[in-house]
Amino acid sequence: MFTIRAPLGFLASMNDSPNLDFLRANAVLMVLVFHALGFFGIRRLGPFDLEAMGLLGVLLFFVHTSFVLMLSLERQLARFGRERFFLIFMVRRCFRIYPLSLVVVAVIALFKLPLMGPPWGMHWPPITGHDIFFNLLLVQNVTGSPSMPGPLWSLPFEMQMYLFLPALFLLAGKVKSARALVGGCVLVTAALALWIWLGHGYHLKYIPCFLPGILAYKLSLRPGRGWAFPWLAVLLWSCVGIFMVLYTLEAGWVMCFILGAAIPHFAYISNRLVRRASHLIAKYSYGIYLTHCFALWLAFVKFKPFPGVSQWFVFAAAVVLIPIVLYHLVELPLISTGRKLAEERLASSHAQVLAGGAA
């Protein structure tokens, strides 16, 4: 028999946390700003490496995702128990991630859009049908195929981590203290660091960026939020600045652990404008992440003969409108379909089987 460690209302409020929206919004803006500046050849600002800022944005996506999915798994466990636990979780995640990525990859492949590699490359290299197929499946990190578009590189790592999150959630539930969980995360990270130092573990190097989300989940179950929100912004951008100077994988792990451990301790954002802006950017962040390279190409390549003001207007319009349209036409309907399939078909049918067996 399972037990739940926090009321469902608390878990729902955590999942809708404006602070998590703030983290996700900053993450996608970091990637967007890096690619937009990089397109014009601006990749450093003094000692600060802008590529590091873009990479840390992706790593913070990993922290955010694992934290939010721990909360989601807690609610799933409370409602449906452990039966079909993994299947229900994966069905919902596949319907969340694949629809938009399939559309984006299909459009790029169909029209041979020059969106391979970094956004300043703007080229269509020789690519096989197998490469397209592997991008559609989100396994191009295993096969060595180029990503279509470039930012798609992170999605295979995320999908592959999903295979382990349900088990990690159950394991985290058995750990009695956050201190013990910290120790376990440090040991795993140290083992991976040694493995990578020995020349292995390329496909495992982002695991330490998911672990802080699990730690944040464990810490969020404790009552009390004593730190004022503005200090979260200070901490976040201090970590960004430090990482932009150091720019090593190990430094990225440390920044993720610092933020994962700290986020649950901050009071929620009180400023309505910041809350609303963070929520909207976070809501459409997946679409922004996958389509902003198209916006760069459309505005600054296809509209190159037009005045600079017109180009920037097209870019701003494309960055805002395309994700909104795709969210409501593709993402939201398929998210709802995945939820219904998982909860109304898989969970309810299993409950009926159990009820029939009991009768």
C-alpha positions as CSV (number, residue, x, y, z in Angstrom):
1,M,0.0,0.0,0.0
2,F,1.4,3.4,-1.0
3,T,1.4,6.5,1.1
4,I,1.4,10.1,0.0
5,R,3.7,12.6,1.7
6,A,1.8,15.8,0.8
7,P,-1.8,16.7,0.1
8,L,-2.8,16.9,-3.5
9,G,-3.7,20.5,-3.2
10,F,-0.1,21.2,-2.1
11,L,1.3,19.2,-5.0
12,A,-0.9,21.0,-7.5
13,S,0.2,24.4,-6.2
14,M,3.8,23.3,-6.5
15,N,3.3,22.2,-10.1
16,D,1.8,25.6,-10.9
17,S,4.5,27.4,-9.0
18,P,5.3,30.8,-10.4
19,N,8.9,30.2,-9.3
20,L,9.1,27.2,-11.6
21,D,7.6,29.2,-14.4
22,F,10.3,31.8,-13.7
23,L,13.0,29.2,-13.9
24,R,11.7,27.7,-17.2
25,A,11.1,31.1,-18.7
26,N,14.7,32.2,-18.0
27,A,16.0,28.9,-19.4
28,V,14.3,29.2,-22.8
29,L,15.2,32.9,-23.0
30,M,18.9,32.1,-22.3
31,V,18.8,29.7,-25.3
32,L,17.0,32.2,-27.5
33,V,19.3,35.2,-26.6
34,F,22.4,33.1,-27.2
35,H,21.2,31.9,-30.6
36,A,20.0,35.3,-31.7
37,L,23.3,37.0,-30.8
38,G,25.3,34.1,-32.1
39,F,23.5,34.5,-35.5
40,F,25.1,37.9,-35.7
41,G,28.5,36.7,-34.6
42,I,28.3,37.8,-31.0
43,R,29.4,34.8,-29.0
44,R,31.3,36.4,-26.2
45,L,30.9,39.5,-24.0
46,G,34.3,40.1,-22.3
47,P,35.0,37.1,-20.1
48,F,31.5,35.7,-20.5
49,D,30.9,32.9,-23.0
50,L,27.4,33.2,-24.4
51,E,27.4,29.6,-25.6
52,A,27.7,28.6,-21.9
53,M,24.6,30.7,-21.2
54,G,22.7,28.8,-23.9
55,L,23.9,25.4,-22.6
56,L,23.0,26.2,-19.0
57,G,19.5,27.2,-20.2
58,V,19.2,23.6,-21.5
59,L,20.6,22.1,-18.3
60,L,18.0,24.1,-16.3
61,F,15.3,22.6,-18.4
62,F,16.5,19.3,-17.2
63,V,16.3,20.4,-13.6
64,H,12.9,21.9,-14.1
65,T,11.6,18.8,-15.9
66,S,12.7,16.3,-13.3
67,F,11.2,18.4,-10.5
68,V,7.9,18.9,-12.2
69,L,7.7,15.2,-13.2
70,M,8.4,14.1,-9.6
71,L,5.3,16.1,-8.5
72,S,3.3,14.6,-11.4
73,L,4.4,11.1,-10.4
74,E,3.3,11.8,-6.8
75,R,-0.2,12.8,-8.0
76,Q,-0.3,9.8,-10.3
77,L,0.7,7.5,-7.4
78,A,-2.0,9.0,-5.2
79,R,-4.7,8.5,-7.8
80,F,-3.9,5.2,-9.5
81,G,-1.4,3.4,-7.3
82,R,1.6,1.5,-8.6
83,E,-0.3,-0.6,-11.2
84,R,0.8,0.4,-14.7
85,F,2.8,3.2,-13.1
86,F,5.5,3.3,-15.7
87,L,3.1,2.8,-18.6
88,I,0.8,5.6,-17.6
89,F,3.7,8.0,-17.1
90,M,5.4,7.2,-20.4
91,V,2.2,7.5,-22.4
92,R,1.6,11.0,-21.1
93,R,5.2,12.0,-21.7
94,C,5.2,10.7,-25.3
95,F,2.0,12.6,-26.1
96,R,3.7,15.7,-24.5
97,I,7.0,15.6,-26.3
98,Y,6.6,13.8,-29.6
99,P,3.7,15.6,-31.4
100,L,5.5,19.0,-31.7
101,S,8.9,17.5,-32.4
102,L,7.4,15.3,-35.2
103,V,5.7,18.3,-36.8
104,V,8.9,20.4,-36.7
105,V,11.2,17.7,-38.0
106,A,8.7,16.8,-40.8
107,V,8.3,20.4,-41.9
108,I,12.1,20.8,-42.0
109,A,12.6,17.6,-43.9
110,L,9.8,18.2,-46.3
111,F,10.9,21.7,-47.3
112,K,14.6,21.1,-46.8
113,L,14.8,24.2,-44.5
114,P,18.4,25.1,-43.7
115,L,18.1,24.7,-40.0
116,M,20.7,22.0,-39.3
117,G,23.4,22.6,-36.7
118,P,23.9,26.0,-35.0
119,P,21.4,28.7,-36.1
120,W,24.2,30.8,-37.6
121,G,25.1,28.0,-40.0
122,M,21.8,28.0,-41.8
123,H,22.6,25.1,-44.1
124,W,21.0,21.9,-45.3
125,P,23.8,19.2,-45.3
126,P,23.6,15.9,-47.0
127,I,21.2,13.9,-44.9
128,T,19.7,10.4,-45.4
129,G,16.2,9.1,-44.8
130,H,17.6,7.2,-41.9
131,D,18.8,10.5,-40.3
132,I,15.3,11.9,-40.7
133,F,13.8,8.8,-39.2
134,F,16.1,8.9,-36.2
135,N,15.2,12.5,-35.6
136,L,11.5,11.6,-35.7
137,L,12.2,8.9,-33.1
138,L,14.4,11.3,-31.0
139,V,17.3,8.8,-30.9
140,Q,19.8,10.8,-33.0
141,N,22.2,11.1,-30.1
142,V,22.6,7.3,-30.2
143,T,22.9,7.1,-34.0
144,G,25.1,10.1,-34.5
145,S,22.6,11.8,-36.9
146,P,22.5,15.6,-37.0
147,S,19.6,17.2,-35.2
148,M,16.7,18.8,-37.1
149,P,16.7,21.6,-36.0
150,G,19.9,22.1,-34.0
151,P,18.1,22.6,-30.5
152,L,16.5,19.2,-30.9
153,W,19.8,17.6,-29.6
154,S,18.5,17.8,-26.0
155,L,15.3,16.0,-26.5
156,P,16.7,12.4,-26.9
157,F,18.6,12.8,-23.5
158,E,15.3,14.0,-21.9
159,M,13.3,11.1,-23.4
160,Q,15.9,8.5,-22.3
161,M,15.9,9.9,-18.8
162,Y,12.1,9.5,-18.7
163,L,12.8,5.7,-18.7
164,F,14.4,6.0,-15.3
165,L,12.4,8.7,-13.6
166,P,9.5,6.5,-12.3
167,A,12.0,4.2,-10.6
168,L,14.0,7.1,-9.3
169,F,10.8,8.6,-7.9
170,L,10.0,5.4,-6.0
171,L,13.6,5.1,-4.8
172,A,13.5,8.8,-3.6
173,G,10.3,8.0,-1.6
174,K,12.2,5.3,0.3
175,V,15.0,7.7,1.3
176,K,14.2,9.1,4.7
177,S,16.1,12.3,4.6
178,A,17.1,14.9,2.1
179,R,20.6,14.7,3.5
180,A,20.8,11.0,2.5
181,L,19.4,11.9,-0.9
182,V,22.1,14.5,-1.4
183,G,24.7,11.9,-0.5
184,G,23.4,9.5,-3.0
185,C,23.3,12.2,-5.7
186,V,26.9,13.1,-5.0
187,L,28.0,9.5,-5.2
188,V,26.3,9.0,-8.5
189,T,27.8,12.2,-9.9
190,A,31.3,11.3,-8.7
191,A,31.0,7.9,-10.3
192,L,29.9,9.5,-13.6
193,A,32.7,12.1,-13.4
194,L,35.2,9.3,-13.1
195,W,33.6,7.3,-15.9
196,I,33.7,10.3,-18.2
197,W,37.3,11.1,-17.2
198,L,38.1,7.6,-18.3
199,G,36.7,8.4,-21.7
200,H,33.3,6.9,-21.5
201,G,29.8,8.0,-20.6
202,Y,28.9,10.5,-23.3
203,H,25.3,9.5,-23.1
204,L,25.2,9.7,-19.3
205,K,26.8,13.1,-18.8
206,Y,23.5,15.0,-18.3
207,I,22.2,12.6,-15.6
208,P,23.6,14.9,-12.8
209,C,21.5,17.7,-14.3
210,F,18.3,15.7,-13.7
211,L,19.2,14.6,-10.1
212,P,18.8,18.1,-8.6
213,G,15.2,18.1,-9.7
214,I,14.6,15.0,-7.6
215,L,16.4,16.7,-4.7
216,A,14.2,19.8,-5.2
217,Y,11.1,17.6,-5.0
218,K,12.2,16.0,-1.8
219,L,13.0,19.4,-0.2
220,S,9.6,20.9,-1.5
221,L,7.8,18.4,0.8
222,R,9.1,20.3,3.8
223,P,7.0,23.2,5.1
224,G,8.2,26.8,5.1
225,R,9.5,29.2,2.4
226,G,11.6,31.8,4.2
227,W,13.7,33.4,1.4
228,A,12.4,36.4,-0.5
229,F,11.9,35.8,-4.2
230,P,14.3,38.5,-5.5
231,W,17.2,36.5,-4.1
232,L,16.2,33.6,-6.4
233,A,16.7,35.9,-9.4
234,V,20.1,37.0,-7.9
235,L,21.1,33.4,-7.3
236,L,20.0,32.3,-10.8
237,W,21.9,34.9,-12.7
238,S,24.9,34.6,-10.4
239,C,25.1,30.9,-11.3
240,V,24.7,31.9,-15.0
241,G,27.5,34.4,-14.8
242,I,29.9,32.0,-13.0
243,F,29.2,29.3,-15.5
244,M,29.7,31.6,-18.4
245,V,33.3,32.2,-17.1
246,L,34.1,28.6,-16.1
247,Y,32.2,26.8,-18.8
248,T,32.9,23.2,-17.9
249,L,30.5,20.3,-17.6
250,E,31.4,19.8,-13.9
251,A,30.6,23.5,-13.2
252,G,27.2,23.0,-14.9
253,W,26.5,20.1,-12.6
254,V,27.3,22.3,-9.6
255,M,25.1,25.2,-10.8
256,C,22.2,22.7,-11.3
257,F,22.6,21.3,-7.8
258,I,22.8,24.8,-6.2
259,L,19.6,25.9,-7.9
260,G,17.8,22.6,-7.4
261,A,18.6,22.7,-3.7
262,A,17.6,26.3,-3.3
263,I,14.4,26.7,-5.3
264,P,12.1,25.1,-2.8
265,H,13.1,27.5,-0.1
266,F,12.0,30.7,-1.9
267,A,8.7,32.5,-1.4
268,Y,6.6,32.7,-4.5
269,I,6.8,35.7,-6.8
270,S,4.5,38.5,-5.6
271,N,4.9,40.9,-8.6
272,R,1.9,40.2,-10.9
273,L,3.7,41.4,-14.0
274,V,6.7,39.0,-13.4
275,R,4.3,36.2,-12.5
276,R,2.2,36.7,-15.7
277,A,5.2,37.1,-18.0
278,S,6.9,34.0,-16.5
279,H,3.8,32.0,-16.9
280,L,3.2,32.9,-20.5
281,I,6.8,32.3,-21.6
282,A,6.9,29.0,-19.7
283,K,3.6,27.9,-21.2
284,Y,4.9,28.4,-24.8
285,S,8.5,27.6,-24.0
286,Y,8.6,24.2,-25.8
287,G,7.4,25.8,-29.0
288,I,9.8,28.7,-28.6
289,Y,12.7,26.3,-28.1
290,L,11.9,24.2,-31.2
291,T,10.9,27.0,-33.6
292,H,13.1,30.0,-32.8
293,C,15.7,28.9,-35.3
294,F,13.0,29.0,-38.0
295,A,12.2,32.6,-36.8
296,L,15.8,33.6,-37.2
297,W,16.0,32.1,-40.7
298,L,12.6,33.6,-41.8
299,A,13.5,37.1,-40.5
300,F,17.1,37.5,-41.3
301,V,17.6,35.3,-44.3
302,K,14.3,35.3,-46.3
303,F,13.6,38.9,-45.3
304,K,17.2,40.0,-45.8
305,P,16.4,42.5,-48.7
306,F,14.0,44.3,-46.3
307,P,15.0,47.1,-43.9
308,G,16.4,46.0,-40.5
309,V,13.4,47.2,-38.6
310,S,11.1,45.0,-40.7
311,Q,13.4,42.0,-40.1
312,W,13.3,42.4,-36.4
313,F,9.5,42.8,-36.5
314,V,9.2,39.6,-38.4
315,F,11.5,37.9,-36.0
316,A,9.6,39.1,-32.9
317,A,6.3,38.2,-34.5
318,A,7.5,34.7,-35.5
319,V,9.0,34.0,-32.1
320,V,5.7,34.9,-30.4
321,L,3.0,33.8,-32.8
322,I,4.3,30.4,-34.1
323,P,4.7,28.8,-30.6
324,I,1.2,30.1,-29.6
325,V,-0.4,28.6,-32.8
326,L,1.5,25.3,-32.4
327,Y,0.6,25.1,-28.7
328,H,-3.1,25.4,-29.4
329,L,-3.2,23.3,-32.6
330,V,-0.7,20.6,-31.7
331,E,0.6,20.5,-28.2
332,L,-2.6,21.1,-26.1
333,P,-4.9,18.7,-28.0
334,L,-2.3,15.9,-27.9
335,I,-1.6,16.6,-24.2
336,S,-5.3,16.1,-23.5
337,T,-5.4,13.0,-25.7
338,G,-2.4,11.5,-23.8
339,R,-4.0,12.3,-20.4
340,K,-7.3,10.7,-21.4
341,L,-5.6,7.6,-22.9
342,A,-3.5,7.2,-19.7
343,E,-6.1,8.0,-17.1
344,E,-9.4,7.0,-18.7
345,R,-8.3,3.9,-20.7
346,L,-5.2,2.5,-19.0
347,A,-6.0,3.3,-15.4
348,S,-9.7,2.9,-15.4
349,S,-9.6,-0.4,-17.4
350,H,-7.2,-1.8,-14.9
351,A,-9.4,-0.7,-12.0
352,Q,-12.3,-2.4,-13.7
353,V,-10.3,-5.6,-14.0
354,L,-9.4,-5.5,-10.4
355,A,-13.0,-4.9,-9.4
356,G,-14.2,-7.8,-11.5
357,G,-11.6,-10.1,-10.0
358,A,-12.6,-9.0,-6.5
359,A,-16.2,-9.7,-7.2
